[in-house]
Amino acid sequence: MTKLSVIIVNYNVKYFIEQCLYTVIEAKEQFESRYGRNSLEVFVVDNNSYDQSCDLIRARFPEISLIENKKNVGFSAANNQAIKISGGEYVLLLNPDTIVAGDTFIKIIDFMDSHPAFSNVSFLNNINAPDNTSTS
């Protein structure tokens, strides 16, 4: 069974989506070592990019389910396209400029499984300075 569906909407951010997907694939490997093969699926919904993002995704990330829109349907509609066909117990909407730590997906699922009253969760990026003080 698929435990987590990760959905990323892309529009002309080829450099960012490439970096994001490299880290997503690494985190996916850790996740599947814990939850089993095919326990995490990844969708990228492309909103008619003209920067060859789709070519890059097909060539470098063949394990990603790529949905190529013929027009820009907007962020919400694009997310909903993938949500409708996703099979995960949980769905994670991820921005394409996100760099994912290796254990991120595991931590998210651990939290959600241990807090069944929660229906959703949001994470904020808190970049820390070298002295571990917040820069924001």
DSSP file (Angstrom, degrees, kcal/mol; ACC not computed):
  #  RESIDUE AA STRUCTURE BP1 BP2  ACC     N-H-->O    O-->H-N    N-H-->O    O-->H-N    TCO  KAPPA ALPHA  PHI   PSI    X-CA   Y-CA   Z-CA
    1    1 A M              0   0    0      0, 0.0     2,-0.5     0, 0.0    87,-0.1   0.000 360.0 360.0 360.0 143.6    0.0    0.0    0.0
    2    2 A T        -     0   0    0     85,-0.3    87,-1.2     1,-0.2    37,-0.2  -0.682 360.0-177.3 -79.8 123.1    1.1    3.5   -0.7
    3    3 A K        +     0   0    0     36,-2.0    87,-1.9    -2,-0.5     2,-0.4   0.847  67.2  25.0 -87.1 -39.2    1.7    5.4    2.5
    4    4 A L  E     -ab  40  90A   0     35,-2.2    37,-2.4    85,-0.2     2,-0.5  -0.991  56.3-163.4-138.1 130.8    2.6    8.8    1.1
    5    5 A S  E     -ab  41  91A   0     85,-2.5    87,-3.2    -2,-0.4     2,-0.5  -0.962  13.8-158.6-108.9 122.9    1.9   10.6   -2.2
    6    6 A V  E     -ab  42  92A   0     35,-3.1    37,-3.2    -2,-0.5     2,-0.5  -0.894   8.8-168.2-103.7 127.4    4.2   13.6   -2.9
    7    7 A I  E     -ab  43  93A   0     85,-3.0    87,-3.1    -2,-0.5     2,-0.4  -0.968   6.6-178.3-123.2 128.2    2.8   16.1   -5.3
    8    8 A I  E     -ab  44  94A   0     35,-2.3    37,-2.8    -2,-0.5     2,-0.5  -0.990  14.9-150.5-126.8 128.1    4.9   18.9   -6.9
    9    9 A V  E     -a   45   0A   0     85,-0.5     2,-0.4    -2,-0.4    37,-0.2  -0.869  18.8-164.9 -98.6 130.1    3.5   21.6   -9.3
   10   10 A N  E     +a   46   0A   0     35,-2.9    37,-2.8    -2,-0.5     2,-0.2  -0.919  20.1 166.7-118.6 138.4    6.1   22.9  -11.8
   11   11 A Y  S    S-     0   0    0     -2,-0.4    35,-0.1    35,-0.2    -2,-0.0  -0.714  76.6 -39.0-150.4 100.1    6.1   25.9  -14.0
   12   12 A N  S    S+     0   0    0     -2,-0.2     3,-0.1     1,-0.1    34,-0.0   0.839  97.1 119.1  56.4  40.6    9.3   27.0  -15.6
   13   13 A V     >  +     0   0    0      1,-0.1     4,-3.1     2,-0.1     5,-0.3  -0.363  24.6 153.3-126.4  53.7   11.6   26.2  -12.7
   14   14 A K  H  > S+     0   0    0      1,-0.2     4,-1.9     2,-0.2     5,-0.2   0.871  72.3  48.2 -52.1 -47.0   13.8   23.6  -14.3
   15   15 A Y  H  > S+     0   0    0      1,-0.2     4,-1.8     2,-0.2    -1,-0.2   0.936 115.7  44.0 -62.8 -46.0   16.8   24.3  -12.1
   16   16 A F  H  > S+     0   0    0      1,-0.2     4,-2.9     2,-0.2    -2,-0.2   0.920 111.9  51.3 -66.5 -44.6   14.7   24.2   -8.9
   17   17 A I  H  X S+     0   0    0     -4,-3.1     4,-2.8     1,-0.2    -1,-0.2   0.873 108.4  53.5 -63.9 -35.3   12.7   21.1   -9.8
   18   18 A E  H  X S+     0   0    0     -4,-1.9     4,-2.0    -5,-0.3    -1,-0.2   0.950 112.2  42.9 -63.0 -48.6   15.9   19.2  -10.6
   19   19 A Q  H  X S+     0   0    0     -4,-1.8     4,-1.7     1,-0.2    -2,-0.2   0.916 115.0  51.3 -63.5 -43.0   17.5   19.9   -7.3
   20   20 A C  H  X S+     0   0    0     -4,-2.9     4,-2.4    76,-0.5    80,-0.3   0.940 109.9  48.5 -58.3 -49.4   14.2   19.2   -5.5
   21   21 A L  H  X S+     0   0    0     -4,-2.8     4,-2.7     1,-0.2     5,-0.2   0.850 105.5  57.5 -66.9 -34.3   13.7   15.8   -7.2
   22   22 A Y  H  X S+     0   0    0     -4,-2.0     4,-1.7    -5,-0.2    -1,-0.2   0.935 112.8  41.3 -58.8 -43.5   17.3   14.7   -6.5
   23   23 A T  H  X S+     0   0    0     -4,-1.7     4,-2.4     2,-0.2    -2,-0.2   0.857 112.5  54.4 -74.3 -33.6   16.5   15.2   -2.8
   24   24 A V  H  X S+     0   0    0     -4,-2.4     4,-2.5     2,-0.2    -2,-0.2   0.919 108.1  49.8 -63.0 -43.2   13.1   13.7   -3.0
   25   25 A I  H  X S+     0   0    0     -4,-2.7     4,-1.9     2,-0.2    -2,-0.2   0.905 110.9  49.4 -64.2 -41.3   14.5   10.5   -4.6
   26   26 A E  H  X S+     0   0    0     -4,-1.7     4,-1.5    -5,-0.2    -1,-0.2   0.929 113.6  45.8 -62.4 -44.2   17.1   10.2   -1.8
   27   27 A A  H  X S+     0   0    0     -4,-2.4     4,-2.6     1,-0.2    -2,-0.2   0.853 108.4  58.0 -66.8 -33.9   14.4   10.7    0.9
   28   28 A K  H  X S+     0   0    0     -4,-2.5     4,-2.9     2,-0.2     5,-0.2   0.898 103.0  53.4 -61.6 -41.4   12.2    8.2   -1.0
   29   29 A E  H  X S+     0   0    0     -4,-1.9     4,-1.5     2,-0.2    -1,-0.2   0.919 111.4  45.0 -61.8 -43.9   14.9    5.5   -0.7
   30   30 A Q  H  X S+     0   0    0     -4,-1.5     4,-0.9     2,-0.2    -2,-0.2   0.916 113.5  50.9 -64.0 -42.7   15.1    6.1    3.1
   31   31 A F  H >X S+     0   0    0     -4,-2.6     4,-3.0     1,-0.2     3,-0.8   0.927 110.9  47.3 -61.1 -46.6   11.3    6.1    3.4
   32   32 A E  H 3X S+     0   0    0     -4,-2.9     4,-1.6     1,-0.3    -1,-0.2   0.754 103.2  62.1 -72.1 -23.3   10.9    2.8    1.4
   33   33 A S  H 3< S+     0   0    0     -4,-1.5    -1,-0.3    -5,-0.2    -2,-0.2   0.785 116.1  33.7 -69.3 -23.7   13.6    1.1    3.4
   34   34 A R  H << S+     0   0    0     -4,-0.9    -2,-0.2    -3,-0.8    -1,-0.1   0.862 131.6  27.9 -93.7 -44.8   11.4    1.7    6.4
   35   35 A Y  H  < S-     0   0    0     -4,-3.0    -3,-0.2     1,-0.2    -2,-0.2   0.509 113.2-102.6-101.9  -6.4    7.8    1.4    5.0
   36   36 A G    ><  -     0   0    0     -4,-1.6     3,-1.5    -5,-0.3    -1,-0.2  -0.137  50.5 -43.1 105.1 159.4    8.5   -1.0    2.1
   37   37 A R  T 3  S+     0   0    0      1,-0.3    -8,-0.0     2,-0.1    -4,-0.0  -0.298 124.3  12.4 -60.5 140.3    8.9   -0.8   -1.7
   38   38 A N  T 3  S+     0   0    0      2,-0.2    -1,-0.3     1,-0.1     3,-0.1   0.700  85.3 125.7  63.9  22.9    6.3    1.4   -3.5
   39   39 A S  S <  S+     0   0    0     -3,-1.5   -35,-2.2   -37,-0.2   -36,-2.0   0.553  70.4  48.1 -84.5  -7.3    5.2    3.0   -0.2
   40   40 A L  E     -a    4   0A   0    -37,-0.2     2,-0.3   -38,-0.2   -35,-0.2  -0.997  67.2-171.9-134.9 130.3    5.9    6.4   -1.6
   41   41 A E  E     -a    5   0A   0    -37,-2.4   -35,-3.1    -2,-0.4     2,-0.4  -0.917   9.0-151.8-120.0 149.5    4.8    7.8   -5.0
   42   42 A V  E     -a    6   0A   0     -2,-0.3    23,-2.6    21,-0.3     2,-0.4  -0.978   9.6-173.2-126.6 129.3    5.9   11.1   -6.5
   43   43 A F  E     -ac   7  65A   0    -37,-3.2   -35,-2.3    -2,-0.4     2,-0.5  -0.957   6.5-166.9-117.1 137.5    3.9   13.2   -9.0
   44   44 A V  E     -ac   8  66A   0     21,-2.5    23,-3.0    -2,-0.4     2,-0.6  -0.996   7.0-162.2-117.9 124.8    5.0   16.3  -10.9
   45   45 A V  E     -ac   9  67A   0    -37,-2.8   -35,-2.9    -2,-0.5     2,-0.5  -0.930   9.1-155.9-105.7 115.3    2.3   18.3  -12.5
   46   46 A D  E     -ac  10  68A   0     21,-3.2    23,-2.7    -2,-0.6     2,-1.0  -0.811   8.6-149.4 -96.9 127.6    3.8   20.6  -15.1
   47   47 A N        -     0   0    0    -37,-2.8    25,-0.1    -2,-0.5    23,-0.1  -0.378  66.3 -69.7 -93.4  55.0    1.7   23.6  -16.0
   48   48 A N  S    S-     0   0    0     -2,-1.0    24,-0.2    21,-0.4    -1,-0.1   0.915  70.5-170.2  64.5  47.0    2.9   23.9  -19.7
   49   49 A S        -     0   0    0    -39,-0.2     3,-0.2     1,-0.1    -1,-0.1  -0.329  20.2-160.8 -65.5 150.0    6.4   25.0  -19.0
   50   50 A Y  S    S+     0   0    0      1,-0.1    -1,-0.1     2,-0.1    -2,-0.0   0.229  74.6  84.7-113.6  10.4    8.5   26.2  -21.9
   51   51 A D  S    S-     0   0    0      0, 0.0    -1,-0.1     0, 0.0    -2,-0.0   0.146 107.2-105.0-100.4  19.4   11.9   25.7  -20.2
   52   52 A Q  S  > S+     0   0    0     -3,-0.2     4,-1.9     3,-0.1     5,-0.1   0.734  73.9 142.7  64.4  25.1   12.3   22.0  -21.1
   53   53 A S  H  >  +     0   0    0      1,-0.2     4,-2.6     2,-0.2     5,-0.2   0.917  70.0  52.2 -57.7 -44.1   11.5   20.9  -17.5
   54   54 A C  H  > S+     0   0    0      1,-0.2     4,-2.8     2,-0.2     5,-0.2   0.889 106.2  52.8 -64.8 -39.1    9.5   18.0  -18.7
   55   55 A D  H  > S+     0   0    0      1,-0.2     4,-2.2     2,-0.2    -1,-0.2   0.925 111.2  47.7 -59.6 -44.2   12.4   16.7  -20.9
   56   56 A L  H  X S+     0   0    0     -4,-1.9     4,-3.0     2,-0.2     5,-0.4   0.926 112.3  48.3 -62.3 -46.5   14.7   16.9  -17.9
   57   57 A I  H  X S+     0   0    0     -4,-2.6     4,-2.2     1,-0.2     7,-0.2   0.928 112.9  47.6 -63.1 -45.7   12.2   15.0  -15.6
   58   58 A R  H  < S+     0   0    0     -4,-2.8    -1,-0.2    -5,-0.2    -2,-0.2   0.900 118.0  42.2 -61.7 -40.1   11.6   12.3  -18.2
   59   59 A A  H  < S+     0   0    0     -4,-2.2    -2,-0.2    -5,-0.2    -1,-0.2   0.905 127.6  25.9 -75.2 -43.0   15.3   11.8  -18.8
   60   60 A R  H  < S+     0   0    0     -4,-3.0    -3,-0.2     1,-0.2    -2,-0.2   0.689 128.8  36.2 -98.5 -20.1   16.7   12.0  -15.2
   61   61 A F    ><  +     0   0    0     -4,-2.2     3,-1.9    -5,-0.4    -1,-0.2  -0.477  58.2 157.3-133.7  63.3   13.7   10.9  -13.1
   62   62 A P  T 3  S+     0   0    0      0, 0.0     4,-0.1     0, 0.0    -1,-0.1   0.704  73.0  65.3 -64.5 -18.1   11.8    8.2  -15.0
   63   63 A E  T 3  S+     0   0    0     -3,-0.1   -21,-0.3     2,-0.1     2,-0.3   0.570  83.5  95.3 -79.6  -8.2   10.3    6.9  -11.8
   64   64 A I  S <  S-     0   0    0     -3,-1.9     2,-0.8    -7,-0.2   -21,-0.2  -0.647  79.6-126.8 -83.3 136.4    8.4   10.1  -11.3
   65   65 A S  E     -c   43   0A   0    -23,-2.6   -21,-2.5    -2,-0.3     2,-0.5  -0.772  31.9-161.7 -82.4 112.4    4.8   10.2  -12.5
   66   66 A L  E     -c   44   0A   0     -2,-0.8     2,-0.6   -23,-0.2   -21,-0.2  -0.861  12.7-167.1-104.8 124.4    4.8   13.3  -14.8
   67   67 A I  E     -c   45   0A   0    -23,-3.0   -21,-3.2    -2,-0.5     2,-0.7  -0.954   9.8-159.6-108.3 118.5    1.5   15.0  -15.8
   68   68 A E  E     -c   46   0A   0     -2,-0.6     2,-0.2   -23,-0.2   -21,-0.1  -0.862   4.5-156.4-105.7 106.3    2.0   17.4  -18.6
   69   69 A N        -     0   0    0    -23,-2.7   -21,-0.4    -2,-0.7   -20,-0.1  -0.549  14.3-144.3 -78.6 144.8   -0.7   20.0  -18.9
   70   70 A K  S    S+     0   0    0     -2,-0.2     2,-0.3   -23,-0.1    -1,-0.1   0.538  87.3  22.5 -85.1  -8.3   -1.2   21.7  -22.3
   71   71 A K  S    S-     0   0    0      3,-0.0     2,-0.9     0, 0.0   -23,-0.2  -0.966  95.8 -91.7-148.2 163.3   -2.0   25.0  -20.5
   72   72 A N        +     0   0    0     -2,-0.3   -25,-0.1     1,-0.2     3,-0.1  -0.684  39.7 177.9 -79.4 107.9   -1.3   26.5  -17.2
   73   73 A V        -     0   0    0     -2,-0.9     4,-0.4     1,-0.3    -1,-0.2   0.471  46.6-105.9 -90.8  -2.3   -4.3   25.5  -15.1
   74   74 A G     >  -     0   0    0      3,-0.1     4,-1.9     1,-0.1    -1,-0.3  -0.103  33.5 -75.9  95.1 163.1   -3.0   27.2  -11.9
   75   75 A F  H  > S+     0   0    0      2,-0.2     4,-2.3     1,-0.2     5,-0.2   0.926 124.9  45.2 -64.7 -49.6   -1.5   25.8   -8.7
   76   76 A S  H  > S+     0   0    0      1,-0.2     4,-2.5     2,-0.2    -1,-0.2   0.932 114.2  47.4 -64.8 -46.9   -4.6   24.5   -7.0
   77   77 A A  H  > S+     0   0    0     -4,-0.4     4,-1.9     1,-0.2    -1,-0.2   0.885 111.5  52.0 -62.9 -38.2   -6.1   22.8  -10.1
   78   78 A A  H  X S+     0   0    0     -4,-1.9     4,-1.4     2,-0.2    -1,-0.2   0.923 109.8  48.3 -65.3 -43.8   -2.7   21.2  -10.8
   79   79 A N  H  X S+     0   0    0     -4,-2.3     4,-2.6     1,-0.2     3,-0.2   0.931 110.2  52.9 -59.2 -44.5   -2.4   19.8   -7.3
   80   80 A N  H  X S+     0   0    0     -4,-2.5     4,-2.3     1,-0.2    -1,-0.2   0.839 101.0  61.1 -62.9 -33.6   -6.0   18.5   -7.5
   81   81 A Q  H  X S+     0   0    0     -4,-1.9     4,-0.7     1,-0.2    -1,-0.2   0.941 112.1  37.5 -56.4 -47.8   -5.2   16.7  -10.8
   82   82 A A  H >X S+     0   0    0     -4,-1.4     4,-1.2    -3,-0.2     3,-0.7   0.878 111.7  58.2 -75.0 -37.5   -2.6   14.6   -9.0
   83   83 A I  H >< S+     0   0    0     -4,-2.6     3,-0.6     1,-0.2    -1,-0.2   0.908 101.3  58.1 -57.8 -40.5   -4.5   14.2   -5.7
   84   84 A K  H 3< S+     0   0    0     -4,-2.3    -1,-0.2     1,-0.2    -2,-0.2   0.803 116.2  33.2 -61.0 -30.3   -7.4   12.6   -7.7
   85   85 A I  H << S+     0   0    0     -4,-0.7    -1,-0.2    -3,-0.7    -2,-0.2   0.450  94.7 110.3-106.6  -1.5   -5.1    9.8   -9.0
   86   86 A S    <<  -     0   0    0     -4,-1.2   -81,-0.1    -3,-0.6     5,-0.0  -0.347  48.8-162.6 -73.3 156.4   -2.8    9.5   -6.0
   87   87 A G        +     0   0    0      3,-0.1   -85,-0.3   -83,-0.1    -1,-0.1   0.303  43.5 125.3-121.0   8.5   -3.1    6.4   -3.8
   88   88 A G        -     0   0    0      1,-0.1   -85,-0.2     2,-0.1   -84,-0.2  -0.351  62.2-137.0 -75.3 148.5   -1.3    7.5   -0.7
   89   89 A E  S    S+     0   0    0    -87,-1.2     2,-0.3     1,-0.1   -85,-0.2   0.857 101.0  30.3 -62.9 -35.5   -2.8    7.3    2.8
   90   90 A Y  E    S-b    4   0A   0    -87,-1.9   -85,-2.5   -88,-0.1     2,-0.4  -0.905  76.2-149.1-122.3 152.8   -1.3   10.8    3.2
   91   91 A V  E     -b    5   0A   0     -2,-0.3     2,-0.5   -87,-0.2   -85,-0.2  -0.987   6.8-164.0-123.6 132.0   -0.7   13.5    0.6
   92   92 A L  E     -b    6   0A   0    -87,-3.2   -85,-3.0    -2,-0.4     2,-0.6  -0.970   7.7-154.0-116.7 120.0    2.2   16.0    0.7
   93   93 A L  E     -b    7   0A   0     -2,-0.5     2,-0.4   -87,-0.2   -85,-0.2  -0.846  21.9-173.3 -92.0 119.2    2.1   19.1   -1.4
   94   94 A L  E     -b    8   0A   0    -87,-3.1   -85,-0.5    -2,-0.6    -2,-0.0  -0.946  21.5-129.1-122.0 131.3    5.7   20.2   -2.0
   95   95 A N    >   -     0   0    0     -2,-0.4     3,-1.4   -87,-0.2   -85,-0.1  -0.494  23.8-122.5 -74.4 148.4    6.9   23.3   -3.7
   96   96 A P  T 3  S+     0   0    0      0, 0.0   -76,-0.5     0, 0.0   -75,-0.1   0.598 108.1  61.5 -71.6  -9.9    9.5   22.8   -6.4
   97   97 A D  T 3  S+     0   0    0    -78,-0.1     2,-0.4   -77,-0.1   -80,-0.1   0.161  81.8 114.7 -98.7  19.3   12.1   25.0   -4.7
   98   98 A T    <   -     0   0    0     -3,-1.4     2,-0.6   -81,-0.0   -75,-0.2  -0.734  53.8-154.2 -93.4 135.4   12.2   22.7   -1.7
   99   99 A I        -     0   0    0     -2,-0.4     2,-0.5   -76,-0.1   -79,-0.1  -0.953  19.6-148.9-105.0 122.6   15.3   20.7   -0.7
  100  100 A V        -     0   0    0     -2,-0.6   -73,-0.1   -80,-0.3     2,-0.1  -0.788   6.2-132.7 -99.9 128.6   14.2   17.7    1.3
  101  101 A A    >   -     0   0    0     -2,-0.5     3,-1.7     1,-0.1     4,-0.4  -0.429  32.1-106.8 -71.1 155.3   16.4   16.2    4.0
  102  102 A G  T 3  S+     0   0    0      1,-0.3     4,-0.2     2,-0.1     3,-0.2   0.781 117.2  38.6 -56.8 -32.8   16.7   12.4    3.9
  103  103 A D  T 3> S+     0   0    0      1,-0.2     4,-2.5     2,-0.1    -1,-0.3   0.300  84.7 104.9-102.9   9.5   14.5   11.7    6.8
  104  104 A T  H <> S+     0   0    0     -3,-1.7     4,-2.3     1,-0.2     5,-0.2   0.923  81.5  45.8 -57.9 -49.9   11.9   14.4    6.2
  105  105 A F  H  > S+     0   0    0     -4,-0.4     4,-2.3     1,-0.2    -1,-0.2   0.884 112.5  51.5 -65.5 -37.7    9.1   12.0    4.9
  106  106 A I  H  > S+     0   0    0     -4,-0.2     4,-2.8     2,-0.2    -1,-0.2   0.929 110.4  48.8 -62.6 -45.3    9.7    9.6    7.7
  107  107 A K  H  X S+     0   0    0     -4,-2.5     4,-2.3     2,-0.2    -2,-0.2   0.891 110.4  51.5 -63.3 -39.4    9.4   12.3   10.3
  108  108 A I  H  X S+     0   0    0     -4,-2.3     4,-2.7    -5,-0.2    -1,-0.2   0.948 113.5  43.3 -62.1 -48.5    6.2   13.7    8.7
  109  109 A I  H  X S+     0   0    0     -4,-2.3     4,-3.0     2,-0.2     5,-0.3   0.892 111.4  54.3 -68.4 -39.3    4.5   10.2    8.7
  110  110 A D  H  X S+     0   0    0     -4,-2.8     4,-1.6    -5,-0.2    -1,-0.2   0.930 111.9  45.9 -57.2 -44.5    5.7    9.5   12.2
  111  111 A F  H  X S+     0   0    0     -4,-2.3     4,-0.6    -5,-0.2    -2,-0.2   0.946 114.8  45.7 -64.1 -48.7    4.1   12.7   13.4
  112  112 A M  H >< S+     0   0    0     -4,-2.7     3,-0.9     1,-0.2     6,-0.2   0.908 112.4  50.6 -64.8 -41.7    0.9   12.1   11.5
  113  113 A D  H 3< S+     0   0    0     -4,-3.0    -1,-0.2     1,-0.2    -2,-0.2   0.832 112.2  47.6 -64.5 -31.3    0.6    8.5   12.6
  114  114 A S  H 3< S+     0   0    0     -4,-1.6    -1,-0.2    -5,-0.3    -2,-0.2   0.488 113.7  48.8 -90.1  -1.6    1.1    9.5   16.2
  115  115 A H    X<  +     0   0    0     -3,-0.9     3,-2.1    -4,-0.6    -1,-0.2  -0.571  62.8 167.8-131.9  69.7   -1.4   12.4   16.1
  116  116 A P  T 3  S+     0   0    0      0, 0.0    -1,-0.1     0, 0.0    -2,-0.1   0.671  71.9  66.5 -63.4 -16.6   -4.6   10.8   14.5
  117  117 A A  T 3  S+     0   0    0     -3,-0.1     2,-0.3     2,-0.0    -5,-0.1   0.674  84.3  90.5 -76.5 -15.5   -6.7   13.9   15.4
  118  118 A F    <   -     0   0    0     -3,-2.1     3,-0.1    -6,-0.2    -3,-0.1  -0.632  51.6-175.8 -82.5 136.3   -4.7   16.0   13.0
  119  119 A S  S    S+     0   0    0     -2,-0.3     2,-0.3     1,-0.3    -1,-0.1   0.657  70.4   4.9-102.2 -21.1   -5.9   16.2    9.4
  120  120 A N        -     0   0    0      2,-0.0     2,-0.3    -8,-0.0    -1,-0.3  -0.981  58.9-158.8-155.6 165.8   -3.0   18.3    8.0
  121  121 A V        -     0   0    0     -2,-0.3     2,-0.4    -3,-0.1    -9,-0.0  -0.994   5.1-155.4-147.6 145.4    0.3   19.8    9.0
  122  122 A S        -     0   0    0     -2,-0.3     2,-0.4     2,-0.0    -2,-0.0  -0.941   8.3-151.3-122.3 147.4    2.4   22.6    7.7
  123  123 A F        -     0   0    0     -2,-0.4     2,-0.4     2,-0.0    -2,-0.0  -0.949   4.3-152.1-119.5 139.2    6.2   23.0    8.0
  124  124 A L        -     0   0    0     -2,-0.4     2,-0.6     2,-0.0    -2,-0.0  -0.879  20.5-122.4-107.7 141.2    8.1   26.2    8.1
  125  125 A N        -     0   0    0     -2,-0.4     2,-0.6     1,-0.0    -2,-0.0  -0.717  26.8-173.8 -81.7 123.8   11.6   26.6    7.0
  126  126 A N        -     0   0    0     -2,-0.6     2,-0.4     8,-0.0    -1,-0.0  -0.840   7.4-161.5-121.6  93.1   13.8   27.9    9.8
  127  127 A I        -     0   0    0     -2,-0.6     8,-1.7     1,-0.0     2,-0.4  -0.594  13.4-150.1 -75.1 127.5   17.2   28.5    8.4
  128  128 A N  B     -D  134   0B   0     -2,-0.4     6,-0.2     6,-0.2    -1,-0.0  -0.791   8.1-126.3-104.2 144.1   19.7   28.8   11.3
  129  129 A A    >   -     0   0    0      4,-2.9     3,-2.8    -2,-0.4     4,-0.1  -0.317  43.0 -92.4 -73.1 166.0   22.8   30.8   11.5
  130  130 A P  T 3  S+     0   0    0      0, 0.0    -1,-0.1     0, 0.0    -2,-0.0   0.787 129.6  56.1 -55.0 -27.5   26.1   29.0   12.5
  131  131 A D  T 3  S-     0   0    0      2,-0.1     3,-0.1     1,-0.0    -2,-0.0   0.299 120.8-110.8 -88.0  12.4   25.5   29.8   16.1
  132  132 A N  S <  S+     0   0    0     -3,-2.8     2,-0.4     1,-0.3    -1,-0.0   0.688  74.7 134.3  68.9  22.9   22.0   28.1   15.9
  133  133 A T        -     0   0    0     -4,-0.1    -4,-2.9     1,-0.1    -1,-0.3  -0.794  63.7-100.8 -98.4 147.4   20.1   31.3   16.2
  134  134 A S  B     -D  128   0B   0     -2,-0.4    -6,-0.2    -6,-0.2    -1,-0.1  -0.385  21.9-159.7 -68.2 140.5   17.2   32.0   13.8
  135  135 A T              0   0    0     -8,-1.7    -1,-0.1     1,-0.2    -7,-0.1   0.403 360.0 360.0 -97.8   0.4   17.9   34.3   10.9
  136  136 A S              0   0    0     -9,-0.3    -1,-0.2     0, 0.0    -8,-0.1   0.439 360.0 360.0-106.2 360.0   14.2   35.0   10.3
